[in-house]
Amino acid sequence: MSQRIVVAGAGHAAGQAVATLKQLRHAGEIILVGDEPYLPYQRPPLSKKFLSGDMPAQRLYVKPESFYDDPQIKLHLNTRIDAIDRDANVLKTSGPDIAYDKLVLATGSRVRKLAIDGSDLIGIHYLRDIDDVKAIRSELGEQKRAVVVGARPGWRSP
Ligand SMILES: Cc1cc2nc3c(=O)[nH]c(=O)nc-3n(C[C@H](O)[C@H](O)[C@H](O)COP(=O)(O)OP(=O)(O)OC[C@H]3O[C@@H](n4cnc5c(N)ncnc54)[C@H](O)[C@@H]3O)c2cc1C
């Protein structure tokens, strides 16, 4: 019997997992669940060409929209996974419950928010997703000085 594989995350790893399952001719349903409103996308250009406005959002996508226009694939975007019921093989989400035979966890990482005085002031942005970049870009040009916080110790730009 063909199995239903649910991929939790909808980031780059999740998008690539779906593409690989298709390539391997997985016969059952492939369901992608992610809490962002976008198709799986690559983050590296967010701080580069997408930030400078030289790349449209569609070019960030791991696979074009047409790739998901496939009866075997179901997308649940804007959907947060709140719990995994491993006894029942069901995901509890902000939308419908989603049953799975196999579950791929590709939920990535999160931005580490600063919990210090002033961290909620206007003009402070995090750089993690497409919407963060849209917010930063809307202020570029108006501001004379930008400070970037967060660097790997010992890392130097090539
Ligand atoms: C600005 C920026 C620039 C980068 N530049 C580079 C670079 O130049 N080179 C490089 O190698 N790497 C770079 N990286 C890192 C690289 O983008 C990450 O390693 C990569 O995104 C990891 O992909 P992922 O799919 O594993 O996780 P993620 O991209 O974190 O995707 C996980 C997805 O799962 C979703 N999710 C999490 N929990 C839930 C839940 N409970 N319910 C539903 N959905 C959920 C998240 O919202 C997210 O959409 C950069 C990252 C950023 C932010």
The ligand as a MOL file (V3000), in Angstrom:
LIG
                    3D

  0  0  0     0  0            999 V3000
M  V30 BEGIN CTAB
M  V30 COUNTS 53 58 0 0 0
M  V30 BEGIN ATOM
M  V30 1 C 19.5730 35.8470 5.9240 0
M  V30 2 C 20.1940 34.4890 5.8410 0
M  V30 3 C 21.2900 34.2800 5.0160 0
M  V30 4 C 21.8800 33.0170 4.9150 0
M  V30 5 N 22.9580 32.8590 4.1000 0
M  V30 6 C 23.5180 31.6540 3.9960 0
M  V30 7 C 24.6460 31.4440 3.1290 0
M  V30 8 O 25.1120 32.3660 2.4640 0
M  V30 9 N 25.1730 30.1880 3.0710 0
M  V30 10 C 24.6610 29.1360 3.7960 0
M  V30 11 O 25.1800 28.0080 3.7030 0
M  V30 12 N 23.5900 29.3140 4.6180 0
M  V30 13 C 23.0180 30.5180 4.7430 0
M  V30 14 N 21.9580 30.6910 5.5840 0
M  V30 15 C 21.4590 29.5460 6.3640 0
M  V30 16 C 20.5090 28.6770 5.5430 0
M  V30 17 O 19.5190 29.4990 4.9490 0
M  V30 18 C 19.8620 27.6460 6.4680 0
M  V30 19 O 20.8750 26.7330 6.8250 0
M  V30 20 C 18.7010 26.9660 5.7870 0
M  V30 21 O 17.6420 27.8810 5.6340 0
M  V30 22 C 18.2150 25.7830 6.5910 0
M  V30 23 O 17.0930 25.2670 5.8960 0
M  V30 24 P 16.0340 24.3580 6.6280 0
M  V30 25 O 14.9710 24.0060 5.6130 0
M  V30 26 O 16.7210 23.2490 7.3250 0
M  V30 27 O 15.4110 25.2690 7.7820 0
M  V30 28 P 14.6280 26.6340 7.7520 0
M  V30 29 O 15.0760 27.5080 6.6350 0
M  V30 30 O 14.6930 27.1520 9.1560 0
M  V30 31 O 13.1200 26.2130 7.4260 0
M  V30 32 C 12.3050 25.5760 8.3930 0
M  V30 33 C 10.8700 25.9930 8.1300 0
M  V30 34 O 10.0450 25.2770 9.0390 0
M  V30 35 C 9.0850 26.1540 9.5710 0
M  V30 36 N 8.6270 25.6450 10.8710 0
M  V30 37 C 9.3320 25.5430 12.0270 0
M  V30 38 N 8.5590 25.0530 13.0210 0
M  V30 39 C 7.3220 24.8790 12.4830 0
M  V30 40 C 6.0700 24.4330 13.0200 0
M  V30 41 N 5.9250 24.0630 14.3160 0
M  V30 42 N 4.9940 24.3740 12.1900 0
M  V30 43 C 5.1080 24.7180 10.8730 0
M  V30 44 N 6.2730 25.1610 10.3060 0
M  V30 45 C 7.3500 25.2420 11.1120 0
M  V30 46 C 9.8390 27.4840 9.7030 0
M  V30 47 O 8.9760 28.5990 9.8140 0
M  V30 48 C 10.6110 27.4740 8.3800 0
M  V30 49 O 9.8140 28.0000 7.3340 0
M  V30 50 C 21.3490 31.9330 5.6870 0
M  V30 51 C 20.2300 32.1470 6.5260 0
M  V30 52 C 19.6630 33.3970 6.5910 0
M  V30 53 C 18.4580 33.6210 7.5000 0
M  V30 END ATOM
M  V30 BEGIN BOND
M  V30 1 1 1 2
M  V30 2 1 2 3
M  V30 3 2 2 52
M  V30 4 2 3 4
M  V30 5 1 4 5
M  V30 6 1 4 50
M  V30 7 2 5 6
M  V30 8 1 6 7
M  V30 9 1 6 13
M  V30 10 2 7 8
M  V30 11 1 7 9
M  V30 12 1 9 10
M  V30 13 2 10 11
M  V30 14 1 10 12
M  V30 15 2 12 13
M  V30 16 1 13 14
M  V30 17 1 14 15
M  V30 18 1 14 50
M  V30 19 1 15 16
M  V30 20 1 16 17
M  V30 21 1 16 18
M  V30 22 1 18 19
M  V30 23 1 18 20
M  V30 24 1 20 21
M  V30 25 1 20 22
M  V30 26 1 22 23
M  V30 27 1 23 24
M  V30 28 2 24 25
M  V30 29 1 24 26
M  V30 30 1 24 27
M  V30 31 1 27 28
M  V30 32 2 28 29
M  V30 33 1 28 30
M  V30 34 1 28 31
M  V30 35 1 31 32
M  V30 36 1 32 33
M  V30 37 1 33 34
M  V30 38 1 33 48
M  V30 39 1 34 35
M  V30 40 1 35 36
M  V30 41 1 35 46
M  V30 42 1 36 37
M  V30 43 1 36 45
M  V30 44 2 37 38
M  V30 45 1 38 39
M  V30 46 1 39 40
M  V30 47 2 39 45
M  V30 48 1 40 41
M  V30 49 2 40 42
M  V30 50 1 42 43
M  V30 51 2 43 44
M  V30 52 1 44 45
M  V30 53 1 46 47
M  V30 54 1 46 48
M  V30 55 1 48 49
M  V30 56 2 50 51
M  V30 57 1 51 52
M  V30 58 1 52 53
M  V30 END BOND
M  V30 END CTAB
M  END
